[in-house]
Each structure stands twice: as C-alpha cells, then as structure tokens.
Amino acid sequence: MFGAIIGDIAGSVYEWHNIKTKYFPLFGERNFFTDDTVMTIATADALMNGGEADDFIDAYKKWGRQYPNAGYSGRFGSWLNNDSCEPYNSWGNGSAMRVSPCAEFAFRSFYSSGSPQASIDHAHELAKISANVTHNHTEGIKGAEAVAYAQMMCYCYGDTEIVKEHIREEISAIFGYDLSRTLDEIRPTYKFNESCQDTVPQAIIAFLESTDFEDAIRNAISLGGDSDTLSAITGGIAEAAYGIPQWIKDKAWTYLNEPLKEVCQRWQVYIKGN
C-alpha cells in the first residue's frame, strides 16, 4: 500500500506541470498527498472492516468526505456527496490507483493457504469488489484486476526479471493490454488521460522497465499525463517487487497527517496477523 502512497506524493506536483524526464527532485516543499492516497487508505480500511462491497462503499464515502478537497474527479465527487450508493459505470483510473491493499492482503493470506494461485484468485476477487462499487464499467474493473494481478505475480513468484516477462505476457493475454511499447516510444506523445485503458498499461510498463523502486517511480512520472495516479499504480507494483528504501518511506511519512498515519499503522499490524 505504501508504494502507491509514495507514488502519489512524488507525482503530485507534476500532474498539471508534466515533466518528460526522469531527473527531478523526488520530494520537495510543494509535494502533497492527493485523492490517490486517501482512497488507497480507504481501501485498506474497508479490508480491515470485512472487505465486502458495503465496507468499500462506507470507507470510500467516509474518507472522501473527510478529505473533500483531495482532487477527486467530478463523477466520483458527486458519488461521494450523494446519498445513493449505486455505482456510476466509470472506466476511470480511480479503481486502479486505490487497489494495492487488495493484493497485499491477498498475499498475506498465501501463508495460511499455501497456494500462490489461491492468493492471486483472492486478489482478483477483492480488486473486482473494490472497483465495482463505483467503477463497474468493464474497463474500470479490468484496470483494478490487472494492477492487482501484476502485484501478486511480484509477491508470489521469485526472480523479479523473470516475473516481469510473465507479467508482460500474461497481462497482455488475460486483460488485452498492449505492453509491447517502450517508455521512450510512449513518452513524446503521451498526454493527460484518466481512463484505465490509457493509464494502467503505461504504469505497468513503467514498472517493467525499472531497476528498483525509485527508478519505477521516476519512470512513471517521466511519462507526463496523470502523473500522481500513474506513479501510484506503478508504486504499488514496485513495492511488491523491490520493497521500499527506508529513507523514501521516512520522507513520504512526513507528508501524511495523523488520521492517515493511524490507518497505515493499523494496516501494518492487521496484515501481519493474516
């Protein structure tokens, strides 16, 4: 989960001021957490409360209303402030940027089940439930499932470079995403886009071309576009593959306020007990 939060914070200053290079300050005085962080933490909160559809609805509305100016899309903002709990058929990338706790939770269950495939299936199901309460369009659900799948492959299976090739092949085959392009091919013409179909593949490629956690974050932000969300998606996958350097964790922690920190701390205790 914290990989996504770090990606969000690092990318926050570049969302409306895109930078097409990997060479930039990772953190600075102007960085901040956005809706990507708030909703990722809400996903963790929902899982700790049971992980059913109503738990996700309650958590998204609770945390979204607590942070009303975090930068939500118009349709999600309307859903937050509406008494209705019905999904609104979105294919936006919000379902993918908040999904990382689902994979982390499912991976922890691997230790008790003894089956990597059971954990991957569990992550798939949790990702679908978390997406479906708002982003019930096929593309919205697929985006969340694909990100969780990539994370689970990293969590469950050995050598990172071998796993990357499996991710490239299997996500292309299962979800139909084109992962054949390179960052250098994508970067020159890539523009802001809030859809899963034009965010998730790019974020996965940013991970596939990375050498470590920080490099993955820099890859994602260097594409431009919806920088904080791209980087949040990439960060969740990169955490599963590489872990996170302690100095990056420590610095990102300083950008969060106490209510968000409290959920992160509770989450660490919770997943260790599952």
C-alpha positions in Angstrom: 0.0 0.0 0.0 2.7 2.5 0.9 4.3 2.2 -2.5 1.1 3.7 -4.0 1.1 6.5 -1.4 4.7 7.3 -2.2 4.0 7.4 -5.9 1.1 9.7 -5.4 3.1 12.2 -3.2 6.1 12.1 -5.6 3.8 12.7 -8.6 1.5 15.3 -7.1 3.5 18.4 -8.2 3.7 17.1 -11.8 0.1 16.3 -12.6 -0.6 19.7 -14.0 3.0 20.5 -14.7 4.2 17.4 -16.6 7.9 16.7 -16.7 9.2 14.4 -19.5 12.4 13.4 -17.8 13.5 11.1 -15.0 15.7 13.7 -13.5 13.7 15.7 -10.9 13.5 16.1 -7.1 11.6 13.1 -5.8 10.3 15.2 -2.8 10.1 18.9 -2.1 8.2 21.5 -0.2 5.4 21.6 -2.8 4.6 17.8 -2.7 1.4 16.7 -1.1 -1.0 13.7 -0.9 -4.0 13.6 -3.2 -7.1 11.6 -3.6 -5.0 8.6 -4.7 -3.6 8.4 -1.2 -6.9 9.0 0.5 -8.7 6.3 -1.5 -5.8 3.8 -1.1 -6.0 4.2 2.6 -9.8 3.9 2.4 -9.4 0.6 0.6 -7.2 -0.7 3.4 -9.8 0.5 6.0 -12.5 -1.3 4.1 -10.5 -4.6 4.1 -9.9 -4.3 7.8 -13.6 -3.9 8.3 -14.5 -7.1 6.3 -13.8 -6.4 2.6 -17.4 -6.7 1.4 -19.0 -4.3 -1.0 -20.7 -2.3 1.7 -17.4 -2.0 3.5 -15.8 -0.4 0.5 -18.8 1.9 0.0 -18.7 3.0 3.6 -14.9 3.6 3.6 -14.8 5.5 0.3 -17.6 7.8 1.4 -16.2 8.2 4.9 -12.7 9.1 3.9 -13.7 11.0 0.8 -16.0 13.3 2.8 -13.2 13.7 5.4 -10.9 15.0 2.7 -13.3 16.8 0.3 -10.6 18.8 -1.5 -8.2 16.0 -2.3 -8.7 16.2 -6.1 -11.5 13.8 -7.0 -12.9 13.5 -10.5 -16.3 15.2 -11.0 -18.3 12.0 -11.1 -16.6 10.4 -8.1 -17.0 13.7 -6.2 -20.8 13.6 -7.0 -21.0 10.0 -5.8 -19.2 10.9 -2.6 -21.7 13.6 -1.7 -24.8 11.7 -2.9 -26.9 9.5 -0.5 -27.1 6.9 -3.3 -24.6 4.0 -3.1 -25.1 2.9 -6.7 -22.1 2.7 -9.0 -21.8 5.0 -11.9 -20.3 2.8 -14.7 -16.9 4.5 -14.7 -13.9 3.4 -16.6 -11.7 5.9 -14.9 -8.3 5.1 -13.4 -9.5 5.6 -9.8 -10.3 1.9 -9.5 -6.7 1.0 -10.3 -4.9 3.6 -8.2 -6.5 2.6 -5.0 -6.4 -1.2 -5.4 -2.9 -2.1 -4.0 -4.1 -3.0 -0.4 -6.2 -5.8 -2.0 -3.1 -7.5 -3.4 -1.1 -7.0 -0.2 -3.9 -8.5 1.9 -4.3 -11.5 -0.5 -0.6 -12.1 -0.5 -0.6 -12.4 3.3 -3.3 -15.0 3.0 -0.9 -17.1 0.9 1.0 -18.1 4.0 -2.1 -19.7 5.5 -3.4 -21.2 2.3 -0.1 -22.4 1.0 -1.2 -21.7 -2.6 0.1 -18.8 -4.7 -2.8 -19.3 -7.2 -5.3 -19.1 -4.4 -3.8 -15.8 -3.4 -3.9 -14.5 -6.9 -7.6 -15.5 -7.2 -8.3 -13.9 -3.9 -6.7 -10.6 -5.1 -8.7 -10.8 -8.3 -11.9 -11.1 -6.4 -11.1 -8.3 -3.9 -10.0 -6.0 -6.7 -13.3 -6.6 -8.5 -15.3 -5.9 -5.4 -13.4 -2.7 -4.6 -13.8 -1.4 -8.2 -17.4 -2.5 -8.7 -18.9 -0.2 -6.0 -18.1 2.8 -8.2 -16.2 1.8 -11.4 -18.5 -1.0 -12.6 -17.7 -0.5 -16.2 -15.8 -3.4 -17.7 -12.7 -1.3 -18.2 -12.9 0.1 -14.7 -13.0 -3.4 -13.2 -10.3 -4.7 -15.6 -7.9 -1.9 -14.7 -8.1 -2.8 -11.0 -7.8 -6.5 -11.6 -4.7 -6.1 -13.9 -2.9 -4.0 -11.3 -3.6 -6.4 -8.5 -2.5 -9.3 -10.8 0.8 -7.7 -11.5 1.4 -7.1 -7.8 0.5 -10.6 -6.9 2.9 -12.0 -9.5 5.7 -10.0 -7.9 4.7 -11.0 -4.4 4.3 -14.7 -5.1 7.0 -15.7 -7.6 10.8 -15.4 -7.3 13.1 -13.6 -9.6 11.9 -10.1 -10.5 13.3 -10.1 -14.0 11.7 -13.5 -14.8 8.4 -12.3 -13.2 8.5 -9.2 -15.4 8.4 -11.3 -18.5 5.5 -13.4 -17.2 3.6 -10.1 -16.3 4.2 -8.8 -19.8 2.9 -12.0 -21.4 0.1 -12.8 -19.1 -1.4 -9.4 -18.6 -1.4 -8.9 -22.4 -3.1 -12.3 -22.8 -5.6 -12.0 -19.9 -6.5 -8.4 -20.0 -5.7 -7.4 -23.6 -3.4 -4.5 -22.7 -0.6 -3.7 -25.1 2.6 -3.9 -23.1 4.9 -4.1 -26.2 5.8 -0.4 -26.4 8.7 1.2 -24.6 8.7 4.3 -22.4 10.7 6.1 -25.0 8.1 5.3 -27.5 5.2 6.4 -25.3 6.7 9.5 -23.7 6.8 12.0 -26.5 3.1 12.0 -27.3 1.5 10.8 -24.0 -1.0 13.3 -22.6 -3.3 13.5 -19.6 -5.8 10.7 -19.6 -8.0 9.5 -16.7 -9.1 6.2 -18.3 -7.9 2.8 -17.1 -7.2 1.7 -20.6 -4.8 4.6 -21.2 -3.2 4.7 -17.7 -2.8 1.1 -16.5 -0.7 -0.3 -19.4 1.6 2.7 -19.2 2.0 2.4 -15.5 2.8 -1.3 -15.8 5.4 -0.6 -18.5 7.0 1.9 -16.2 7.5 -0.9 -13.7 8.6 -3.4 -16.3 11.5 -1.1 -17.4 12.6 -0.2 -13.9 15.6 -1.3 -12.0 14.5 -0.6 -8.4 11.6 1.1 -6.5 12.8 4.7 -7.0 13.5 4.1 -10.7 10.0 2.8 -11.2 8.5 6.0 -9.7 10.7 8.1 -11.9 9.7 6.1 -15.0 6.0 6.7 -14.3 6.3 10.4 -13.6 8.5 11.0 -16.6 5.7 9.9 -18.9 3.6 13.0 -18.1 -0.1 12.7 -18.1 -1.9 11.9 -14.9 1.4 11.8 -13.1 0.3 11.1 -9.5 -2.1 8.3 -10.5 0.4 6.7 -12.9 3.0 6.8 -10.2 0.6 5.5 -7.6 -0.2 2.5 -9.7 3.4 1.8 -10.6 4.5 2.4 -7.0 2.1 -0.3 -5.7 3.6 -2.9 -8.1 7.2 -1.8 -7.5 6.7 -2.2 -3.7 5.7 -5.8 -4.3 8.7 -6.4 -6.4 11.5 -4.5 -4.7 10.3 -3.3 -1.3 10.8 0.4 -0.5 14.1 2.0 0.7 13.7 3.2 4.3 14.7 6.8 3.5 11.9 7.1 1.0 9.4 5.7 3.5 10.6 8.1 6.1 10.3 11.1 3.9 6.9 10.2 2.5 5.6 9.7 6.0 6.2 13.4 6.8 3.5 14.4 4.2 0.7 12.5 5.9 -1.5 13.8 8.7 -2.4 11.8 11.8 -5.7 10.2 10.7 -4.0 8.8 7.6 -0.9 7.7 9.6 -3.2 5.9 12.0 -4.8 3.7 9.3 -1.3 2.9 7.9 -0.1 1.8 11.3 -3.2 -0.2 11.9 -2.9 -1.8 8.5 0.7 -3.0 9.2 -0.5 -4.7 12.3 -3.5 -6.2 10.6 -1.8 -7.7 7.6 0.9 -9.3 9.8 -1.9 -11.1 11.6 -3.5 -12.6 8.4 
